[in-house]
Amino acid sequence: MDYIHDYFLCDNCSNKDFVQIYNFSLRLHSVNFSDNLIYDEIVEEMYRCATCDKIFTKTQIKEALAGLKRKHRK
């Protein structure tokens, strides 16, 4: 069986290697019925190109991979 192995490539330098980056934060906000603050934990997952340092979000990569699937279905 034949198969195609295609990679997500950096659109700046065509590199296929990425380093995972995480940002951790809290978003604090008040509510009308309490004096206490409520918080949401936020974890942002990004990927930096190992060659040119351009940063991509996980959403950008998923969209590009979906485009590769569409391209190869035709």
C-alpha positions as CSV (number, residue, x, y, z in Angstrom):
1,M,0.0,0.0,0.0
2,D,1.3,3.4,-0.9
3,Y,1.2,6.3,1.5
4,I,2.1,9.9,1.7
5,H,4.0,11.4,4.6
6,D,3.6,15.2,4.6
7,Y,4.8,17.6,7.3
8,F,3.6,21.0,8.6
9,L,6.4,23.3,7.5
10,C,7.3,26.8,8.8
11,D,6.0,29.2,6.2
12,N,9.0,31.4,6.8
13,C,11.9,29.0,6.4
14,S,10.3,25.6,5.5
15,N,11.7,23.9,8.6
16,K,9.7,21.0,10.0
17,D,11.1,21.0,13.6
18,F,9.3,22.9,16.4
19,V,9.8,23.5,20.1
20,Q,6.8,23.5,22.3
21,I,6.1,26.6,24.4
22,Y,3.6,27.0,27.3
23,N,2.3,30.1,28.9
24,F,0.5,29.7,32.2
25,S,-1.7,32.5,33.6
26,L,-4.7,33.3,35.8
27,R,-7.5,35.5,34.7
28,L,-9.1,37.0,37.8
29,H,-12.6,38.6,37.9
30,S,-15.2,39.6,40.4
31,V,-18.8,38.5,40.5
32,N,-21.8,40.5,41.7
33,F,-22.9,38.1,44.4
34,S,-19.5,37.7,46.2
35,D,-16.6,39.8,47.4
36,N,-14.2,37.0,46.4
37,L,-12.4,36.9,43.1
38,I,-13.0,34.0,40.7
39,Y,-10.2,32.9,38.5
40,D,-9.7,30.9,35.4
41,E,-6.5,29.0,34.7
42,I,-5.3,29.6,31.2
43,V,-2.6,27.5,29.4
44,E,-1.6,28.7,26.0
45,E,0.2,26.2,23.9
46,M,2.4,27.5,21.1
47,Y,5.2,26.1,18.9
48,R,8.4,27.9,17.9
49,C,10.3,27.0,14.7
50,A,13.6,25.5,15.7
51,T,15.4,27.4,12.9
52,C,13.9,30.9,12.5
53,D,12.0,31.2,15.9
54,K,8.7,32.1,14.3
55,I,5.8,31.2,16.6
56,F,2.7,29.3,15.6
57,T,-0.4,28.7,17.7
58,K,-1.9,25.2,17.9
59,T,-4.9,26.4,15.9
60,Q,-2.7,27.6,13.1
61,I,-1.0,24.2,12.9
62,K,-4.3,22.3,13.0
63,E,-5.7,24.5,10.2
64,A,-2.6,23.9,8.1
65,L,-2.8,20.1,8.7
66,A,-6.4,20.2,7.6
67,G,-5.3,22.0,4.4
68,L,-2.8,19.2,3.8
69,K,-5.6,16.6,4.1
70,R,-7.8,18.5,1.7
71,K,-4.9,18.8,-0.8
72,H,-4.2,15.1,-0.8
73,R,-7.9,14.1,-1.1
74,K,-8.2,15.7,-4.5
